[in-house]
Amino acid sequence: MSGSFSAAKTNAANPKTKRPNIIFLFTDDQGWGDLGCCGHPYLKTPHLDRLAKEGTRFEQFYSAASVCSPSRTAFMTGHYPARHHIHRHLSNHGHNKHNKMPDFLNPKAATVTRLAQQAGYRVGHFGKWHLGHTKNAPQPRAYGIDEYRTLAGTGPGWDRTGRPTPTDLAHASYNTCTNEDRFWTHSTDLIVDQAIAFMQRNQASEKPFYLNLWTLLPHAPNWPTQKQLAEYKNLKADPQDFKSWMRGYAKDAKNFPKQMKNYLAVMGNIDAAVGRLLRKLDDLKLTDNTLVFMTSDNGPEDYHIGNVRHSGMGSVGVLRGRKRSLYEGGVRMPCIARWPGVVPAGKVDKTSVMGAVDWLPTVCSIAGIKTPDIKPDGEDISDILKGKKRPRRRPLYWEWRAGVVGNKAYRPPALAIRDGKWKLYANPDGSRKELYDIPNDPEERTNLAEKYPEATAILLPKLMAWKKTLPSP
């Protein structure tokens, strides 16, 4: 379902309808527990906490994949990424071919950015792209983006010193940054600089804007500066300060205090940059008519991966699994929405189940974009953002075709479905069934597949039927 599209219809012609600006703040490899307002024992995120205080924090928001490129595909298209043959991270042609993937997301696919552009929005994308950066990959403009500067993409980017370049070079040094290379550590500042300039340029226009602000951090390699580390200089980090799966993970680390400090420092850089963004929205008097939606692409990286051994301390809280795992810690994300006067302030929604595939239909609803020819896998959750409590109408599904590093207990079956309170895992042949009552067992400790065979009998056919709708590799 690469998905062709027709011109979107919109209510933009109605002068009495003022459509909101939309900022999609998307971090990279941030754990579900990596916010001060989420109860992290050490992390200080005053600006992201402000965003949560002035909006709603959602505790059951899911990405559509446990790694970056497929996760981004889902947010952009409203489809499960396998529909676009994207299963793992997009890289060079040899890697992509080996994993039976294209080199880039099909530019003919309907994307949230193109739909917004067709409906009269000015569209910007600044930061990580990771939807294709081979020589033949299209630039972001092919996906309905007016202004952009990318990392791990094509088109204008930055070099390793942070200087603007006519083409993206960051992917070339993706795994070769050293502790002397500070670009990565300061990349969020550069991304926010571009985002602010975009908003300022757009201010004279009567058009609303849609802005993707996609950070590199806290994706490894994380080499914080001494200034960034100073905030946590006297921290006495102890694995006992965590609970459940995160405590065990921390106890097995080679140098937990140092690894934790490195991770906290780069998260602090993200928070400070977000603070600048929020202040600029205030200065430009855009705050009241701007939806800011913040989440991450997948769970935090595991310190068994080489370039994160010195800093792999993203917190999954009590959840099981990390990046690459379909267990909760790999796909359940921090999530905050703020839109003054529309999204309830100071609220924590613990019950609503939401997902990445919901983003496109929700943006279309909020912006008044009618898309009769587009059939996203997700559902419009704008009513939930506005405070309504209701059950989810459609199940959420996942597929992972590769391995999982680290703890063997992080390695689930290849398929999963979340429907109501239940999350069922199984292999494509129906073997290794695992059933969890997520609200009552978020740690996924007790497999209830045998105790509740009636639930398994309902969910397993749904999961296998969904699998059959996916195209062959």
C-alpha positions, 0 to 999 in steps of 0.5 A, spaced: 500 500 500 504 505 497 498 509 497 497 514 491 493 520 493 489 526 490 488 533 492 486 534 499 480 538 501 480 543 506 476 548 510 481 553 509 476 557 504 472 559 511 475 565 513 472 564 520 476 558 521 483 559 524 487 553 523 492 551 528 500 551 527 502 544 528 509 542 531 511 535 531 517 534 536 520 528 535 526 525 539 530 519 537 531 513 542 528 516 548 525 512 553 518 512 556 521 514 563 526 519 560 522 525 563 522 529 570 515 529 570 515 521 568 518 520 575 525 519 573 529 519 579 535 524 576 533 527 570 531 534 570 527 536 564 524 543 566 522 545 559 519 539 557 515 538 564 512 545 563 510 542 556 506 537 560 504 542 565 500 546 560 498 540 556 496 533 557 501 527 558 499 520 555 502 514 558 499 509 553 502 512 546 505 507 542 510 507 536 509 503 530 516 500 530 522 498 535 527 502 530 527 509 527 526 508 519 519 504 520 517 508 526 518 515 521 514 511 516 508 510 520 508 517 522 508 520 515 503 515 512 498 513 517 500 506 515 504 500 518 511 501 515 511 494 512 506 496 507 511 500 504 516 495 505 520 498 510 522 493 516 529 496 519 533 502 518 534 505 511 542 505 510 546 504 504 543 500 498 547 494 500 544 494 507 537 495 504 537 490 498 539 485 503 533 486 508 529 486 502 527 494 502 527 500 498 532 505 498 527 510 500 520 511 502 516 512 496 515 519 494 508 517 491 505 515 498 500 520 501 504 523 507 502 528 512 506 533 510 504 533 503 496 533 505 498 539 510 501 543 504 496 541 499 491 544 504 495 551 505 500 550 510 507 552 510 511 545 511 518 545 514 522 539 516 529 540 520 533 535 523 533 527 522 530 524 516 532 517 515 527 515 510 532 515 505 539 517 504 542 514 498 544 518 492 538 516 488 533 518 494 529 524 493 529 530 497 524 532 502 521 537 498 518 530 494 514 529 500 510 536 500 516 539 504 517 547 503 523 548 507 528 543 510 535 542 513 536 534 514 541 529 518 541 522 515 537 525 509 538 528 502 539 535 501 541 541 505 544 539 512 550 540 516 557 538 517 561 535 523 563 542 525 555 544 525 556 548 519 551 548 514 552 544 507 549 544 501 548 536 502 547 532 508 553 529 510 551 527 517 550 520 515 557 519 513 559 520 520 553 517 523 557 511 527 564 515 527 563 521 531 568 521 537 569 525 544 572 530 540 566 531 535 561 536 539 556 537 533 552 531 535 552 533 542 549 540 540 545 538 534 539 540 537 541 547 538 542 547 530 535 544 529 531 549 533 535 555 530 532 552 523 525 551 526 525 558 529 527 561 523 522 558 519 517 560 524 519 567 523 519 567 516 512 564 516 509 570 521 508 575 515 504 570 512 497 568 513 498 561 512 499 556 518 505 552 518 506 545 520 513 543 522 517 537 523 522 538 529 526 531 529 532 531 533 538 526 533 539 526 540 539 522 545 541 517 539 548 515 540 554 516 540 553 521 546 559 525 548 557 531 552 561 537 554 563 538 561 558 544 561 553 539 559 555 534 565 556 540 570 549 539 572 550 532 574 557 533 577 555 531 584 550 525 582 551 519 586 547 514 581 545 507 584 541 502 580 536 501 586 533 508 585 530 504 579 524 499 579 523 492 575 527 491 568 530 498 569 533 496 575 536 489 573 539 493 566 542 498 570 545 493 575 549 489 570 552 495 567 560 496 567 560 503 569 553 505 571 554 512 574 558 514 568 554 512 563 548 515 567 551 522 567 553 522 560 545 520 558 542 525 562 547 531 560 545 530 552 537 529 555 539 536 558 541 539 551 534 537 548 530 540 554 534 546 554 533 547 546 525 545 547 525 551 552 528 556 547 523 554 542 517 555 547 520 562 549 520 563 541 513 561 541 511 566 546 515 572 543 511 571 537 505 570 540 504 563 537 503 559 543 495 559 543 494 557 536 499 552 536 499 544 537 505 542 540 506 534 540 512 531 543 514 523 542 520 519 540 521 514 535 522 507 539 525 505 546 532 507 548 538 503 545 542 498 549 549 498 552 551 492 548 551 496 542 558 499 541 557 506 540 552 507 546 557 503 551 559 509 555 552 512 555 546 507 554 542 509 560 535 511 557 530 509 562 524 504 560 521 505 567 518 499 569 517 496 562 520 490 559 525 491 553 528 496 549 530 498 542 528 493 537 524 489 542 516 489 541 515 488 548 513 495 551 519 498 553 521 498 545 515 501 543 511 505 548 513 512 548 513 518 552 508 523 549 505 530 551 500 534 547 499 542 548 494 546 545 492 552 550 484 552 551 483 545 547 488 540 550 486 540 557 492 542 561 495 539 567 492 532 565 495 525 565 491 520 561 493 513 563 488 509 559 487 512 552 491 507 547 494 511 541 499 510 536 503 513 531 499 510 525 494 515 528 498 521 527 496 523 519 488 522 520 488 526 527 492 532 523 487 532 518 482 532 522 485 538 526 486 542 520 480 540 517 483 536 511 478 531 508 481 525 505 476 520 502 481 517 498 486 515 503 485 509 508 490 510 514 491 504 518 490 509 524 484 513 527 483 520 528 484 521 536 483 528 536 477 527 541 482 524 545 487 529 545 481 534 547 480 530 553 475 525 551 475 518 554 473 512 550 476 505 548 480 505 542 476 503 535 482 499 532 487 494 534 494 496 534 499 491 530 507 490 530 512 486 526 519 485 527 523 481 522 530 482 526 534 480 532 534 483 539 540 485 543 542 484 550 537 481 555 534 474 552 528 476 556 527 482 551 526 478 545 519 477 544 515 473 538 515 476 531 508 479 531 504 483 536 497 486 537 494 491 542 487 490 543 483 493 549 487 491 555 490 485 552 497 485 548 498 478 544 505 476 541 506 470 537 510 468 531 507 467 524 506 460 525 502 461 531 507 458 536 510 462 542 503 465 544 504 470 550 498 474 552 499 480 557 494 484 561 497 491 560 494 495 564 495 491 570 501 488 568 505 493 564 512 489 566 509 484 562 511 478 567 505 474 567 504 470 561 496 469 561 495 465 554 493 459 557 489 462 563 485 466 558 485 461 552 478 465 550 482 471 549 488 468 545 482 465 541 480 472 539 486 475 538 490 470 534 486 470 528 486 478 528 493 478 528 494 472 523 489 476 518 493 482 519 499 479 517 496 476 511 494 484 509 502 486 509 505 485 502 511 480 501 518 483 502 
